[in-house]
Amino acid sequence: MKAVLAYTVAAAGGAFVLATAAGAAQAPSTRAAPTYPDRSVRVLVGLAPGGGTDSVARIMTQKLADTFGQSFVVDNRPSAGGNVAGELAARAAPDGYTLLTITPTHVINPSLYRSVSYDAIKDFAGVCQIVYAQYYLSVANNVPAASVKELIALAKTRTPRLAYASSGIGSANHLSGELLKSMAGIDMTHVPYKGGAPALAALIAGEIQVSFTSGVIIPHAKAGRVKTIAVTGNKRTPLAPEIPTISEAGVTGYEVVGWYGMAAPAKTPRAVIDKLNSTMVRVLPDLRARYAALGMDLAGSSAAEFDALLLREREKWAKVVKLSGAKVE
């Protein structure tokens, strides 16, 4: 089981590189959407303000607003693991004036929830993969562990069990914890929050012992508010090269990389999607430093490449959910 789990969460970033090569020969549409946007655009986020997903959305929407001269308004709907935001987007008019910020949770939820009112693939059109990122394994300052090996040893002996926070059941950081439990032979109690920001606040306050977070943890770690002991990718991040990977720290083969992007309702005019995509790809280099501060690397896929990534990710995460036994009514 451990080997299967390690394989099924192979880096989304690596998968994207393969998709980029395969999609390079696809010529983008030459049609234009000259009047789009001529009014405010709503950008749905299925998690609470202040977390990694919200930050990704706000950085991009601010740049799009500056570029197009129209408002791009973030609308946070932190409920049901992002399903509320997903349902709103799926039912919205396919005109480009409602967008959805998505992460692996978007393709995880259909396997996790017993009833999802939309199809994560058929009801959406990928617009652009914006960034990808590793997750950061951190522990509260009141936890007597400063390395992965020490954390594993503590988890095997501590009563009550260590508790780890996530941004919601079935989120990528939830399943990152499930993968660590399986591969390290430990048990921890999962405590879901309504987004990354409240989960981070609980970790800093010492109310929770462990969490897999986005790069928003870096300034808190540098300020000594938490202890960040490992990253989840297969190599160290240049943003914090002193932090080892979980794999090199003792759980050989462990690897998880997340991604963030935007999608639109299915049947949104191709000209609108192409205009959004080309604009996002063009402005991404201007946002490199801001995303790097969150521990994220630029992606900048075509719409077709992002659609292909969503299909691959749905299959990978479905296997992880099944092996974890996680299910939500």
C-alpha positions as CSV (number, residue, x, y, z in Angstrom):
1,M,0.0,0.0,0.0
2,K,2.8,2.4,0.8
3,A,4.4,2.2,-2.6
4,V,1.0,2.7,-4.3
5,L,0.3,5.8,-2.3
6,A,3.7,7.3,-3.0
7,Y,3.2,6.8,-6.7
8,T,-0.3,8.1,-6.9
9,V,0.6,11.5,-5.5
10,A,3.6,12.1,-7.9
11,A,4.3,15.8,-8.3
12,A,1.7,17.8,-10.1
13,G,4.5,20.0,-11.2
14,G,6.2,17.1,-13.0
15,A,3.0,16.1,-14.6
16,F,2.6,19.7,-15.9
17,V,6.0,19.7,-17.5
18,L,5.0,16.5,-19.5
19,A,1.7,18.1,-20.4
20,T,3.4,21.3,-21.6
21,A,5.6,19.3,-24.0
22,A,2.6,17.4,-25.3
23,G,0.5,20.5,-25.7
24,A,3.2,22.6,-27.3
25,A,2.0,21.7,-30.8
26,Q,-1.5,22.9,-30.2
27,A,-2.1,26.3,-31.8
28,P,-4.1,28.8,-29.7
29,S,-7.3,30.2,-31.0
30,T,-6.8,33.3,-33.1
31,R,-10.3,34.6,-32.4
32,A,-10.5,37.6,-30.1
33,A,-13.0,38.8,-27.4
34,P,-12.5,42.5,-28.0
35,T,-15.2,43.7,-25.5
36,Y,-14.4,41.3,-22.7
37,P,-14.5,42.2,-19.9
38,D,-16.8,45.2,-20.0
39,R,-18.0,44.8,-16.4
40,S,-17.0,43.3,-13.0
41,V,-15.9,39.6,-12.9
42,R,-16.6,37.4,-9.9
43,V,-13.8,35.0,-8.9
44,L,-15.1,32.4,-6.5
45,V,-12.8,30.9,-3.8
46,G,-14.0,27.9,-1.9
47,L,-11.9,28.6,1.2
48,A,-11.6,31.3,3.8
49,P,-9.7,34.6,3.3
50,G,-6.1,34.7,4.2
51,G,-5.0,31.2,3.2
52,G,-2.8,30.0,0.3
53,T,-5.7,29.6,-2.2
54,D,-7.2,33.0,-1.3
55,S,-3.8,34.6,-1.7
56,V,-3.2,33.1,-5.1
57,A,-6.6,34.4,-6.3
58,R,-6.1,37.9,-4.9
59,I,-2.7,38.4,-6.4
60,M,-3.9,37.4,-9.8
61,T,-7.2,39.2,-9.7
62,Q,-5.5,42.4,-8.7
63,K,-3.2,42.1,-11.7
64,L,-6.1,41.3,-14.0
65,A,-8.1,44.3,-12.8
66,D,-5.1,46.5,-13.4
67,T,-4.6,45.0,-16.9
68,F,-8.2,45.0,-18.1
69,G,-9.4,48.2,-16.2
70,Q,-12.3,46.2,-14.8
71,S,-13.0,44.9,-11.3
72,F,-12.1,41.2,-10.5
73,V,-13.9,40.6,-7.2
74,V,-12.9,37.6,-5.0
75,D,-16.0,36.0,-3.5
76,N,-15.0,33.6,-0.6
77,R,-17.4,30.7,0.0
78,P,-15.7,28.5,2.6
79,S,-18.1,25.6,3.0
80,A,-18.3,21.9,2.2
81,G,-14.7,21.6,1.1
82,G,-15.2,24.0,-1.7
83,N,-18.3,22.3,-3.1
84,V,-20.5,25.4,-2.5
85,A,-18.2,27.5,-4.6
86,G,-18.0,24.8,-7.2
87,E,-21.7,24.5,-7.5
88,L,-22.1,28.3,-7.8
89,A,-19.6,28.3,-10.6
90,A,-21.0,25.3,-12.4
91,R,-24.5,26.9,-12.4
92,A,-23.3,30.4,-13.4
93,A,-23.8,31.8,-16.9
94,P,-20.9,30.6,-19.2
95,D,-20.0,34.1,-20.2
96,G,-16.6,34.6,-18.5
97,Y,-18.0,36.8,-15.7
98,T,-17.8,34.0,-13.1
99,L,-14.5,32.2,-12.6
100,L,-13.5,29.6,-10.0
101,T,-10.1,29.3,-8.3
102,I,-9.2,25.6,-8.1
103,T,-6.7,23.4,-6.4
104,P,-6.4,19.6,-6.2
105,T,-9.5,19.7,-3.9
106,H,-11.6,20.4,-7.1
107,V,-10.8,17.0,-8.5
108,I,-10.6,15.2,-5.1
109,N,-14.1,16.1,-3.9
110,P,-16.0,13.9,-6.4
111,S,-14.2,10.8,-5.0
112,L,-14.5,12.0,-1.4
113,Y,-18.1,13.3,-1.1
114,R,-21.0,10.9,-1.5
115,S,-23.0,13.5,-3.4
116,V,-21.5,16.3,-5.5
117,S,-24.0,18.3,-7.6
118,Y,-21.6,18.9,-10.5
119,D,-19.0,17.2,-12.5
120,A,-15.5,18.6,-11.8
121,I,-14.4,17.9,-15.4
122,K,-17.5,18.1,-17.6
123,D,-19.0,21.2,-16.0
124,F,-15.8,23.3,-16.2
125,A,-13.3,24.6,-18.7
126,G,-9.8,25.1,-17.5
127,V,-8.5,28.6,-18.0
128,C,-4.9,28.5,-16.7
129,Q,-2.7,26.7,-14.1
130,I,-1.2,29.7,-12.3
131,V,1.4,28.2,-9.9
132,Y,2.4,25.0,-8.2
133,A,3.9,24.5,-4.8
134,Q,5.2,22.2,-2.2
135,Y,3.5,21.9,1.1
136,Y,5.4,22.6,4.4
137,L,5.2,20.1,7.3
138,S,5.2,22.3,10.4
139,V,4.7,21.6,14.1
140,A,3.6,23.9,16.9
141,N,6.3,25.3,19.2
142,N,4.9,23.3,22.1
143,V,5.6,20.0,20.3
144,P,8.9,18.4,21.4
145,A,10.0,17.5,17.9
146,A,12.4,19.4,15.6
147,S,12.7,16.9,12.8
148,V,10.6,14.3,10.9
149,K,12.2,11.4,12.7
150,E,11.5,13.0,16.1
151,L,7.9,13.7,15.0
152,I,7.4,10.1,13.9
153,A,8.9,8.8,17.2
154,L,6.6,11.1,19.2
155,A,3.5,10.1,17.2
156,K,4.2,6.5,18.0
157,T,4.3,7.0,21.7
158,R,2.2,10.1,22.5
159,T,-1.2,9.8,24.3
160,P,-3.4,11.4,23.3
161,R,-2.5,11.2,19.7
162,L,-1.0,14.1,17.8
163,A,-3.6,16.2,15.9
164,Y,-2.9,17.6,12.5
165,A,-4.9,20.5,10.9
166,S,-6.0,20.9,7.3
167,S,-8.0,23.3,5.3
168,G,-10.8,20.8,5.0
169,I,-11.7,17.1,4.6
170,G,-10.2,15.8,1.4
171,S,-8.0,18.8,0.8
172,A,-4.5,18.1,-0.5
173,N,-3.0,18.9,2.9
174,H,-5.4,16.5,4.6
175,L,-4.4,13.7,2.2
176,S,-0.7,14.7,2.6
177,G,-1.2,13.8,6.3
178,E,-2.9,10.6,5.4
179,L,0.0,9.7,3.1
180,L,2.5,10.4,5.9
181,K,0.5,8.2,8.4
182,S,0.5,5.3,5.9
183,M,4.1,5.5,4.9
184,A,5.5,6.2,8.3
185,G,3.3,3.7,10.2
186,I,1.9,6.3,12.6
187,D,-1.5,7.5,13.5
188,M,-2.6,11.1,14.0
189,T,-6.1,12.7,14.4
190,H,-7.2,14.8,11.5
191,V,-8.9,18.2,12.5
192,P,-10.4,20.0,9.4
193,Y,-10.8,23.8,9.4
194,K,-12.7,26.0,7.0
195,G,-9.6,27.1,5.1
196,G,-5.8,27.5,5.5
197,A,-5.9,30.7,7.5
198,P,-7.8,29.3,10.5
199,A,-5.8,26.1,10.4
200,L,-2.6,28.2,10.5
201,A,-3.9,30.3,13.3
202,A,-4.6,27.1,15.4
203,L,-1.1,25.8,14.7
204,I,0.6,29.1,15.7
205,A,-1.6,29.2,18.9
206,G,-0.5,25.7,19.8
207,E,-4.1,24.4,19.7
208,I,-3.1,21.9,17.1
209,Q,0.2,20.1,16.9
210,V,0.9,19.5,13.2
211,S,-0.1,20.9,9.8
212,F,0.8,20.7,6.1
213,T,0.6,24.3,4.9
214,S,1.3,26.4,1.9
215,G,4.3,28.7,1.7
216,V,2.4,31.3,3.8
217,I,4.1,29.5,6.7
218,I,7.6,30.7,5.8
219,P,7.5,34.2,7.5
220,H,6.0,32.6,10.6
221,A,8.7,30.0,10.7
222,K,11.4,32.6,10.2
223,A,9.9,34.6,13.0
224,G,10.0,31.6,15.3
225,R,6.2,31.2,15.7
226,V,6.2,27.6,14.4
227,K,8.8,25.0,13.5
228,T,8.8,24.0,9.8
229,I,10.6,20.7,9.7
230,A,10.2,19.4,6.1
231,V,8.8,20.0,2.6
232,T,6.7,17.5,0.7
233,G,8.3,17.6,-2.8
234,N,11.1,15.4,-4.1
235,K,13.7,18.2,-3.8
236,R,14.3,21.2,-1.5
237,T,12.9,24.5,-2.3
238,P,15.2,27.4,-3.1
239,L,13.0,29.6,-0.9
240,A,14.1,27.7,2.2
241,P,17.0,25.4,1.2
242,E,17.8,24.5,4.8
243,I,14.5,22.6,5.1
244,P,14.8,18.9,4.1
245,T,12.3,17.0,2.2
246,I,10.2,14.4,4.0
247,S,11.7,11.7,1.8
248,E,15.3,12.6,2.7
249,A,14.4,13.0,6.3
250,G,13.4,9.4,6.6
251,V,10.2,8.6,4.8
252,T,11.7,7.5,1.5
253,G,9.6,8.0,-1.6
254,Y,7.2,10.5,0.0
255,E,6.2,13.2,-2.5
256,V,3.2,15.6,-2.9
257,V,3.1,18.9,-4.9
258,G,0.0,21.0,-5.2
259,W,-1.2,23.3,-7.9
260,Y,-3.5,26.4,-8.2
261,G,-5.4,27.6,-11.2
262,M,-8.6,29.1,-12.5
263,A,-11.5,27.5,-14.4
264,A,-14.7,28.8,-15.9
265,P,-18.1,27.2,-16.4
266,A,-18.3,24.8,-19.3
267,K,-19.4,26.3,-22.6
268,T,-17.7,29.7,-21.8
269,P,-16.8,31.1,-25.2
270,R,-13.4,29.9,-26.4
271,A,-12.5,33.5,-27.3
272,V,-13.0,34.6,-23.7
273,I,-11.0,31.7,-22.3
274,D,-8.2,32.3,-24.7
275,K,-8.1,36.0,-23.8
276,L,-8.0,35.3,-20.1
277,N,-5.4,32.6,-20.6
278,S,-3.1,34.7,-22.8
279,T,-3.4,37.6,-20.3
280,M,-2.6,35.4,-17.3
281,V,0.4,33.9,-19.0
282,R,1.7,37.3,-20.0
283,V,1.4,38.9,-16.6
284,L,2.7,35.9,-14.5
285,P,6.4,37.0,-14.7
286,D,5.4,40.3,-13.1
287,L,4.0,38.3,-10.2
288,R,7.0,36.0,-9.6
289,A,8.3,37.7,-6.5
290,R,4.8,37.8,-4.9
291,Y,4.1,34.1,-5.5
292,A,7.7,33.2,-4.4
293,A,6.9,34.8,-1.1
294,L,4.2,32.2,-0.7
295,G,6.5,29.4,-1.6
296,M,5.1,29.0,-5.1
297,D,6.6,28.6,-8.6
298,L,5.0,29.9,-11.8
299,A,3.2,27.5,-14.1
300,G,1.5,29.4,-16.9
301,S,-0.1,26.5,-18.8
302,S,-2.4,26.8,-21.8
303,A,-6.1,26.1,-21.2
304,A,-5.8,22.7,-23.0
305,E,-2.8,21.7,-20.9
306,F,-4.6,22.6,-17.7
307,D,-7.6,20.5,-18.8
308,A,-5.3,17.6,-19.3
309,L,-3.8,18.1,-15.9
310,L,-7.2,18.0,-14.3
311,L,-8.0,14.7,-15.9
312,R,-4.7,13.1,-14.7
313,E,-5.1,14.6,-11.2
314,R,-8.6,13.2,-10.8
315,E,-7.4,9.7,-11.4
316,K,-4.4,10.0,-9.1
317,W,-6.3,11.5,-6.2
318,A,-9.2,9.0,-6.5
319,K,-6.8,6.2,-5.7
320,V,-5.5,8.1,-2.7
321,V,-9.0,8.8,-1.3
322,K,-9.9,5.1,-1.8
323,L,-6.8,3.9,0.1
324,S,-7.3,6.4,2.9
325,G,-10.9,5.4,3.4
326,A,-12.0,9.0,3.7
327,K,-15.6,9.7,2.9
328,V,-17.9,12.7,3.6
329,E,-21.7,12.5,3.6
